[in-house]
């Protein structure tokens, strides 16, 4: 079967080399342009923080660049497909391949093989580099580019419910009994959700079966007065384990870590449909690079006869971009419970694989 798909080793390497160089070229161009534009929009906020300078700008670039690579790699594969087939058709190389007895699938096979390798590299890159960079950048962004605390596992803007009451912490670090909350606000509310008291504290630690606010200041709504208070224990129904799973960022977690947190949330009786969809999409997302040559192949065949090179290239590009639109829409529907997570993650991929194959067969085979 392998020999049937790749009858010529020379032709396979020729097409694969053309394709991979164009993927890299388009990706580098897109990332450089988008990184410069993004840095222009964020540099003011970064440099506005006292003590931040050129080192922080380079640190931002080191965190943002992996995100841009992961996000725009499938687009690069789509554009590289069009940029590969366009000159091949103009130079009648596709016609020569077909005249030599190659089918449309055999012409496309080297590109699909290259795209499969790109998908594997993309998956490994996402799990080892992008997830860690995304998690760090989100924390730094939510801290408005102030220094991230040195403790490991720091999370920001954590929101917890204690019956009708609410406990909010700007940052949470550590784990278990050593969990530390900073810049804490506790809202004491009645059964109707009306705030009766707001208590602010610079730090909170787990003690005496609850969260001990250090040097708190309480604002009482009834008297509209603010008074300092002695150390106070609040939110006794919230455990360190609940804090650990209170907020899960699927984009900042690798598959193994996300699996463990999904299991913990399920054990706690939490709804995990959104996280399940994101977990499945960690597999289907990188595979979108494999789909792009099939969708863009409409620009490869029939051009010499029809003379509609530009039209067919636009159709191929439209199919590729339509996939990303449908993919995002399906994930959104899955997050709201409209689709099961498995269908939300995989249905767009399978649908457009069938569309691409149908277009290829009907136009050329």
Secondary structure, 3 states (H helix, E strand, C coil): CHHHHCCCHHHHHHHHHHHHHHHHHHHHHHHHHHHHHHHHHHHHHHHCCCCCCHHHHHHHHHHHHHHHHHHHHHHHHHHHHHHHHHHHHHCCHHHHHHHCCCCHHHHHHHHHHHHHHHHHHHHHHHHHHHHHHHHHHHHHHHCCCCCCCCCCCCEEEEEEEECCEEEEEEEEECCHHHCEEEEEEEEEECCCCCEEEEEEEEEEEEECCEEEEECCEEEECCCCEEEECCCEEECCCCCHHHHHCCCCCHHHCCHHHHHHHHHHHHHCCCCCHHHHHHHHHHHHCCCHHHHHHHHHHHHCCCHHHHCCHHHHHHHHHHHHHHHHHHHHHHHHHHHCCCCCHHHHHHHHHHHHHHHHHHHHHHHHC
